[in-house]
């Protein structure tokens, strides 16, 4: 059905840039076109990077591994059939890592602007198909920053439900970052997660 070319490109991976060996955009195009040449029906899922290129200020332009898709605006992926192309950022909350935007005094009102800047514009400006490949949360503490992030992010995607597709990380309960939809008994589910997602 679909091929994810690389999970969470980060560190030296760039979207374009001077160093060819680090150019994730070019590598994704080569890999995607090689796959389509063999099977033209398969979907090609391309994740973002952590930062765009060698000149960008990491503190300003960085994002989650595989989550920064800012380069798509000026340097979109070109495949043999771009109808088979899916852009797929990952998005997480402060449970996974306390990123600078979670420490910003404007949190959580700053989040929709960050989401739109890093990847949401692909949908808003009709630059391609957008699929949130991973997002999730472990703890259900009322009023916590991660629960606020989770609720706001689900709402952000639901407001754009006609163009957004997504999958939750993870189904299984043994993810060290977020746990899963299933409880640790591998039988029952965390109903509060399903209730939140069912609002979409």
JORA-V37122 format. One line per field, one symbol per residue. phi: phi as a letter, one per 30 degrees, with the letter a starting at -180 (. if undefined). Layout:
phi = ???
This chain:
phi = .abddadheahddbcijdcedcddeddddddddddddcbdcddcccddbdbdadcddddccdaeeicdcedddcbddccebddccbdbdcbbcdddaddeddcdddecdddeddedddaddeddchcldbbddbaabcccdeidddddeedddededddcddccbabdcbdddcdddbibdddddibccddddddddddd
